[in-house]
Amino acid sequence: MPQNHVEKVIIVGSGPAGWTAAIYAARANLTPLVFAGRPKTVPTTVLPGGQLMLTTEVENYPGFPEGITGPRMMSCFEQQAVRFGTRIVTDHGLSPDVSSPDDGHSYSYHECKRVDLSARPFVVTGEDDTEYQTHALIIATGATANWLGLENEQRLARSGGGVSACAVCDGALPLFRDKVLAVIGGGDSAVEEATYLTKFASKVCMIHRRDQLRASKIMAKRAMDNPKIEILWNKIVIDVLGDDRISGVRLKDTKTGEESTLRLGGLFMAISHTPATEFLGGQLQLDDKGYIKLQDLYRSTTSVEGVFAAGDCVDSVYRQAVTAAAMGCKAAIDAERWLAEEGIE
């Protein structure tokens, strides 16, 4: 690539938001360049393909009446983006390097190390320190669910063995129905997850390390008044049990140190998410939780002109594939219109 070459748009991220932005940008003849990221051990980072890479069956995305696995869905998104001219930064240069939906993925993709938004064109630096210039930038790096970091927890989360970080995504699956389920956490999100799961579970246990919930009073009352929710106070999970499927958890009392076993058919993490925005180096306006602040509720514009954001790095409320994809669409359209206004064809 010539040293003075400037991309029209670079997309950082490869979940539903990133690939949808790539599809729309490619169809608009913007020939987008994508930093899809490189896989690392859960829970330290967002995987290429986003949190859906830890989801076995996706049954709530429109258009898939029989359901589809998260990795296969992301591979389909990726293939569609490449079909229209999206390029991806890989170990072998700028190459599609796309597998078929059924063959798995080579994961030779690069991640973005840092960006320089102090002047235009913006500079995006890859993991090998190669610098790419771009007129517009779309951030779609998502957010990582916070996990306990236990070895068997991570293994079962990857294999679809009954450990999840999204009750709304997975709670209705047959493998969780009429089972005793547990939610780890004590905030509003944990109460929401637990309440949602009562529609399908025989019982829901909320495991909380303190003696009172961090949730708002109205949400805490909702949990305590629900006959299908039992709150296990002053408890932490020290091990996740099970081979192919979760069979239970090992608990430790935070006050007495006493250990016990809780038999379960499913475990859900609700201990918040961490948006993948640290690489921005404070160059975009963030909220107090680290999510990118949009300048307009209905747009994807950020505090820096020419930089757009979409998906879970923006959204701390819904965190769904369909909402992330919709935001990716908006970001690509906003970028296209902005480039046209700037006279960049």
C-alpha distance (Angstrom), angle and dihedral (degrees) to the residues before:
residue distance angle dihedral
M1 . . .
P2 3.81 . .
Q3 3.78 112.2 .
N4 3.79 92.2 -123.7
H5 3.82 94.4 48.4
V6 3.80 112.9 125.8
E7 3.80 121.1 -160.6
K8 3.78 118.0 -137.0
V9 3.80 92.0 -136.9
I10 3.78 136.0 -0.9
I11 3.80 120.3 -162.9
V12 3.79 119.4 -155.2
G13 3.80 110.4 -159.5
S14 3.78 137.3 39.3
G15 3.78 109.7 -144.7
P16 3.81 124.0 105.6
A17 3.81 90.8 -64.9
G18 3.79 95.6 48.2
W19 3.81 97.6 45.7
T20 3.82 92.8 43.5
A21 3.80 89.8 51.2
A22 3.81 87.8 49.9
I23 3.81 92.4 50.4
Y24 3.81 92.8 51.6
A25 3.80 94.1 41.5
A26 3.80 92.2 48.4
R27 3.79 92.4 49.2
A28 3.81 87.3 52.3
N29 3.84 88.8 57.6
L30 3.79 93.2 -111.9
T31 3.84 91.9 128.4
P32 3.81 92.4 -143.1
L33 3.78 122.6 -149.7
V34 3.81 116.0 -141.5
F35 3.79 131.0 -155.0
A36 3.79 98.1 -159.0
G37 3.80 97.3 179.8
R38 3.76 132.7 -125.6
P39 3.82 123.0 -94.6
K40 3.77 119.1 -106.5
T41 3.76 134.0 174.0
V42 3.79 115.7 -65.0
P43 2.99 125.9 -88.2
T44 3.79 98.5 26.2
T45 3.77 99.4 74.2
V46 3.76 148.1 5.6
L47 3.80 110.7 -87.6
P48 3.81 123.0 -128.3
G49 3.77 101.6 -89.9
G50 3.80 91.7 32.4
Q51 3.77 129.7 -113.7
L52 3.81 90.1 -32.7
M53 3.79 86.9 77.3
L54 3.82 85.9 73.6
T55 3.80 93.3 48.9
T56 3.78 120.0 91.5
E57 3.82 103.9 -170.0
V58 3.81 123.1 24.4
E59 3.79 108.9 -166.3
N60 3.80 102.2 158.0
Y61 3.81 100.6 63.1
P62 3.83 111.7 102.5
G63 3.78 116.2 -111.2
F64 3.80 99.1 34.8
P65 3.82 106.0 87.9
E66 3.81 91.8 169.4
G67 3.79 93.6 43.4
I68 3.79 129.1 -116.9
T69 3.78 134.3 -134.1
G70 3.78 116.9 -102.3
P71 3.83 95.3 -121.2
R72 3.80 92.3 48.1
M73 3.80 91.3 49.5
M74 3.79 91.4 52.0
S75 3.79 91.2 47.7
C76 3.82 88.8 53.4
F77 3.81 90.8 49.3
E78 3.79 89.3 50.2
Q79 3.79 94.8 48.5
Q80 3.78 90.6 50.5
A81 3.81 90.9 51.7
V82 3.81 92.4 49.0
R83 3.80 91.5 47.0
F84 3.80 89.1 65.0
G85 3.80 96.1 46.4
T86 3.78 107.9 -81.3
R87 3.80 113.5 154.2
I88 3.80 124.5 -153.6
V89 3.79 129.7 -154.2
T90 3.81 106.3 -120.8
D91 3.79 140.3 162.4
H92 3.80 86.4 -92.4
G93 3.78 97.1 51.4
L94 3.79 127.2 -100.7
S95 3.76 100.2 -11.6
P96 3.80 136.5 137.8
D97 3.84 92.1 -132.2
V98 3.79 89.3 175.8
S99 3.78 124.4 170.3
S100 3.78 123.9 -149.4
P101 3.81 116.4 -97.2
D102 3.81 90.8 -106.0
D103 3.79 99.9 43.5
G104 3.78 101.0 64.5
H105 3.78 122.5 -125.3
S106 3.77 135.4 -71.9
Y107 3.82 93.2 -144.1
S108 3.78 95.2 -153.2
Y109 3.78 90.5 141.8
H110 3.79 126.8 127.7
E111 3.74 130.0 -128.1
C112 3.77 129.2 -138.0
K113 3.78 112.7 -104.4
R114 3.80 98.8 -170.5
V115 3.79 144.8 -26.8
D116 3.79 133.5 -138.5
L117 3.78 111.7 -145.9
S118 3.79 96.6 166.4
A119 3.81 93.9 102.1
R120 3.77 139.6 11.7
P121 2.92 130.8 -74.8
F122 3.79 89.5 47.3
V123 3.80 119.9 -131.8
V124 3.80 121.4 -133.1
T125 3.80 116.5 -168.9
G126 3.78 120.6 -155.4
E127 3.78 127.8 -147.3
D128 3.83 91.1 -93.0
D129 3.84 89.4 53.5
T130 3.81 92.7 -108.0
E131 3.80 109.0 148.9
Y132 3.80 123.4 -139.1
Q133 3.79 124.1 -169.8
T134 3.77 121.7 -145.9
H135 3.79 138.2 176.9
A136 3.83 93.9 -147.9
L137 3.77 131.3 25.9
I138 3.80 129.8 -160.4
I139 3.81 117.2 -163.2
A140 3.80 112.9 -155.9
T141 3.79 102.0 152.0
G142 3.79 96.7 136.2
A143 3.77 127.7 -154.3
T144 3.77 131.5 -79.0
A145 3.77 120.3 -127.7
N146 3.78 110.2 -124.6
W147 3.80 110.2 -115.0
L148 3.77 133.2 -171.6
G149 3.78 91.6 -116.5
L150 3.81 95.7 -128.6
E151 3.80 115.3 151.0
N152 3.81 97.2 -128.2
E153 3.80 91.8 42.7
Q154 3.79 90.4 58.6
R155 3.80 93.6 43.7
L156 3.81 93.4 51.9
A157 3.80 91.4 44.2
R158 3.81 90.0 56.3
S159 3.79 95.4 44.4
G160 3.79 98.7 45.1
G161 3.78 91.5 -111.1
G162 3.79 97.0 149.4
V163 3.82 102.3 -77.0
S164 3.79 115.8 115.1
A165 3.79 142.8 160.8
C166 3.81 96.2 -150.2
A167 3.81 123.0 59.2
V168 3.79 92.8 -179.5
C169 3.82 90.0 53.3
D170 3.80 98.6 44.3
G171 3.79 110.7 11.5
A172 3.81 95.8 93.6
L173 3.80 93.9 54.0
P174 3.82 114.3 119.1
L175 3.79 92.6 -117.0
F176 3.83 90.2 67.0
R177 3.80 99.5 42.6
D178 3.82 118.2 116.8
K179 3.79 90.9 -1.5
V180 3.78 132.0 122.9
L181 3.79 104.4 -103.2
A182 3.79 132.4 -173.5
V183 3.78 133.7 -148.8
I184 3.80 120.5 -160.1
G185 3.80 113.7 -146.2
G186 3.76 143.0 56.7
G187 3.79 106.8 -136.7
D188 3.79 132.9 95.3
S189 3.81 91.2 -82.9
A190 3.80 91.3 54.2
V191 3.80 91.1 51.2
E192 3.79 91.0 47.9
E193 3.81 91.2 49.9
A194 3.79 92.9 46.8
T195 3.80 92.9 47.4
Y196 3.78 91.1 49.4
L197 3.80 91.9 50.3
T198 3.82 92.4 54.3
K199 3.81 86.6 75.3
F200 3.80 89.4 68.7
A201 3.81 108.9 17.9
S202 3.79 128.5 80.9
K203 3.79 86.8 -137.8
V204 3.80 137.8 -5.5
C205 3.80 122.7 -147.5
M206 3.79 118.1 -159.8
I207 3.80 109.6 -152.3
H208 3.80 111.7 -155.8
R209 3.77 128.8 173.3
R210 3.82 94.4 -146.2
D211 3.81 135.8 57.5
Q212 3.79 94.6 -112.3
L213 3.79 135.1 36.4
R214 3.79 121.8 -103.1
A215 3.80 88.7 -145.2
S216 3.79 122.1 109.1
K217 3.80 114.5 -84.9
I218 3.79 94.2 -105.0
M219 3.79 92.0 49.6
A220 3.80 92.8 45.3
K221 3.80 90.4 51.5
R222 3.79 89.7 49.7
A223 3.80 90.4 56.7
M224 3.78 95.8 44.6
D225 3.80 92.6 47.1
N226 3.80 94.4 50.4
P227 3.82 109.0 99.6
K228 3.82 91.7 -152.1
I229 3.82 94.0 55.3
E230 3.79 122.6 81.1
I231 3.79 118.4 -174.2
L232 3.79 116.3 -146.6
W233 3.79 104.6 -156.1
N234 3.80 125.9 -152.3
K235 3.78 93.8 10.6
I236 3.78 133.5 133.2
V237 3.80 128.9 -173.5
I238 3.80 111.6 -119.2
D239 3.81 97.8 172.3
V240 3.79 140.2 13.5
L241 3.80 114.1 -139.5
G242 3.78 130.0 -149.1
D243 3.79 142.5 71.6
D244 3.81 113.5 -133.5
R245 3.79 91.6 -1.0
I246 3.77 133.0 23.2
S247 3.79 112.5 -96.3
G248 3.77 99.8 177.5
V249 3.78 147.2 -51.1
R250 3.76 135.1 -99.1
L251 3.81 111.5 -125.2
K252 3.78 132.7 -160.2
D253 3.79 124.5 -160.5
T254 3.80 109.2 -126.2
K255 3.82 92.3 -147.8
T256 3.79 105.1 38.5
G257 3.80 100.9 23.6
E258 3.80 89.7 -131.1
E259 3.80 115.2 151.3
S260 3.79 127.1 -143.9
T261 3.81 140.6 166.9
L262 3.80 124.5 -119.0
R263 3.80 116.9 -163.6
L264 3.80 112.3 -138.4
G265 3.79 143.0 171.0
G266 3.79 94.3 -155.0
L267 3.80 142.9 8.8
F268 3.81 126.9 -152.0
M269 3.80 126.7 -167.5
A270 3.80 115.5 -139.5
I271 3.78 101.2 163.9
S272 3.79 95.7 119.7
H273 3.80 132.9 -95.0
T274 3.78 132.8 -95.3
P275 3.82 114.7 -138.0
A276 3.81 114.0 -134.1
T277 3.79 95.4 -123.9
E278 3.80 103.6 112.7
F279 3.82 91.9 99.4
L280 3.82 88.7 65.8
G281 3.79 89.7 73.9
G282 3.79 94.5 -142.3
Q283 3.80 93.4 -61.3
L284 3.81 93.3 125.8
Q285 3.76 126.4 55.0
L286 3.82 110.1 -101.7
D287 3.77 132.8 -175.4
D288 3.81 123.0 -117.3
K289 3.81 90.9 -85.0
G290 3.79 94.7 51.4
Y291 3.81 98.1 -102.9
I292 3.81 117.2 138.9
K293 3.80 112.7 -101.3
L294 3.78 115.6 -131.8
Q295 3.78 118.0 -144.1
D296 3.80 93.3 -142.7
L297 3.80 125.2 33.8
Y298 3.80 91.8 -137.9
R299 3.79 98.3 41.0
S300 3.79 137.5 60.7
T301 3.81 96.6 -127.1
T302 3.80 118.8 132.7
S303 3.79 133.9 -162.8
V304 3.83 90.4 -81.8
E305 3.78 117.3 66.5
G306 3.78 111.1 -119.4
V307 3.80 94.2 24.7
F308 3.79 117.8 104.2
A309 3.80 131.4 -176.9
A310 3.78 135.6 -157.2
G311 3.78 142.6 169.8
D312 3.77 131.5 20.3
C313 3.81 94.8 -18.9
V314 3.81 83.3 70.7
D315 3.80 102.8 27.9
S316 3.80 118.8 69.2
V317 3.81 93.1 162.7
Y318 3.81 112.9 55.1
R319 3.81 105.6 18.1
Q320 3.81 93.5 -178.0
A321 3.79 129.0 144.4
V322 3.79 92.6 -124.8
T323 3.82 94.3 51.2
A324 3.81 91.3 45.7
A325 3.80 90.9 50.9
A326 3.80 90.5 50.1
M327 3.78 90.5 51.9
G328 3.80 90.5 49.3
C329 3.79 88.6 54.9
K330 3.81 90.7 51.9
A331 3.80 92.6 47.9
A332 3.81 92.6 53.2
I333 3.80 92.6 47.6
D334 3.81 91.1 46.8
A335 3.80 90.6 49.3
E336 3.80 92.2 48.0
R337 3.80 92.3 50.8
W338 3.79 92.5 45.4
L339 3.80 91.7 51.2
A340 3.81 89.9 50.3
E341 3.81 90.6 50.8
E342 3.80 88.8 51.0
G343 3.80 90.0 51.7
I344 3.81 93.1 -115.8
E345 3.78 109.5 143.9
